[in-house]
Amino acid sequence: MKLEAFPPGIEFDVGIIMGQDKWSTLNRSEKLSVARLFKKKVSSGEYSNISMVGRSSSNVSRYRKNS
């Protein structure tokens, strides 16, 4: 993932930080698994500088990297 290089303050989803080229090769089940794992790590505080900000119109979880 490109999370370290992602700028703070901008909203993103897991597909953006993985890279759309890699994300598009995953099937639906794999995308859901990756997204669940990321959400779990954010919720547990493992990624303490990331917060969930809501969902997009397509029901995808959106996050923000805090400074």
N, C-alpha and C positions, 0 to 999 in steps of 0.2 A: 504494500500500500504506500501511497505517496503522502501519508498523513503528516509526517515531519515537515515536509516542504510546503504544505498547504497554508495559505495566509490566514491569520486570525481575523475573526469578525465576519467572515463570509459563510453563508449557509451552503451546505452540501449534502449529498446522499452517498451511500456506500459505493455506488457505481462510479461516481465522479472521482473519488479518491483511489479506487482500484484501477481506474483507467477504462474508458469506454471500449477500447479494443479488447481488453481482457474480459471485461464484464459481459460483452456481447457473445463471448464463446461459451458462457455458462448456461446451463439449462435452468428452468424455473426453480426446480428443487434446490439446486446448488446456490442460486441467488438468494433464496429464502434462508438457507442455512447460514450463509455468510452474513446476511443482514441481521439475523437473530443473534449470532455470535458477537457481532460488533455492538449491537444494542445492549447485550448482556455485559460486555466489558465496560461500556459507558456507564451503565446503571450501577455496576459494582465499584466504580471509582478507579478501575485500572487505567482508564484514559481520563484522568482527573481534569484535563484542560479542554475536554469536549463536553458539550451539553446538547441534549435533544431539545429541539425548538418546536417540533410539531410534525405534521404530515403535509405532503404536497397534495395537489388536486387529484393525483393518481394514487393516493394512499401510500406513498413511499415516505418512510421516516426521514426527517431532515435534521441535520445537526449543525452546530457552530463550534468552531475552535476558538476558545477564549485566549486572550493574550497571556 
